[in-house]
């Protein structure tokens, strides 16, 4: 499960659109918005790693294991 709170916080802090965020991560323009709007449960790890690198986070920070999420 994607930690949307962390990604949205970065997006809003820098004033980026979903399209810009995707492009800056090296992804197709609407990739991240598609994940968000369609509630994609398991994007490719290689794509998610690009997003993590862009926002200065570890992959583990933006990917929440289901077991961890259930504890919240």
C-alpha positions in Angstrom: 0.0 0.0 0.0 1.3 3.4 -0.9 1.9 6.0 1.8 0.0 8.8 0.0 0.3 11.2 2.9 4.1 11.4 2.3 3.8 11.8 -1.4 1.0 14.4 -1.2 2.9 16.4 1.4 5.9 16.6 -0.9 3.7 17.5 -3.9 1.9 20.3 -2.1 5.1 21.6 -0.4 6.7 22.1 -3.8 3.5 23.2 -5.6 3.7 20.4 -8.2 0.9 18.9 -10.2 0.5 15.2 -10.4 1.8 15.4 -14.0 4.9 17.3 -12.9 5.6 14.9 -10.1 5.4 11.9 -12.4 7.6 13.5 -15.0 10.2 14.6 -12.4 10.4 11.0 -11.2 11.0 9.9 -14.8 7.6 8.3 -15.3 4.9 8.8 -17.8 3.0 12.1 -17.1 -0.1 10.6 -15.5 1.4 7.6 -13.7 1.2 8.8 -10.1 -2.2 10.3 -10.5 -3.5 7.1 -12.1 -2.1 5.1 -9.1 -3.9 7.6 -6.7 -7.2 7.9 -8.5 -7.5 4.2 -9.3 -6.2 3.1 -5.9 -3.5 0.9 -7.5 -2.5 -1.6 -4.9 0.8 -2.8 -6.3 2.7 -0.5 -8.7 6.0 -1.7 -10.0 8.8 -1.5 -7.4 11.1 0.1 -10.0 8.6 2.9 -10.5 7.9 3.4 -6.8 11.7 3.6 -6.2 11.9 6.5 -8.6 9.2 8.3 -6.7 11.0 7.6 -3.4 14.2 9.0 -4.8 12.5 12.1 -6.1 11.0 12.9 -2.7 14.1 12.0 -0.8 12.6 9.0 1.0 13.4 5.4 1.3 11.2 2.9 -0.5 10.2 1.5 2.9 8.9 5.0 3.8 6.5 5.2 0.8 5.5 1.6 0.8 3.5 0.4 3.8 3.2 -3.4 4.2 -0.4 -4.5 4.7 0.5 -6.0 8.1 1.8 -2.5 9.2 -1.3 -0.8 7.8 -3.6 -3.1 9.7 -2.0 -2.0 13.0 -3.0 1.7 12.5 
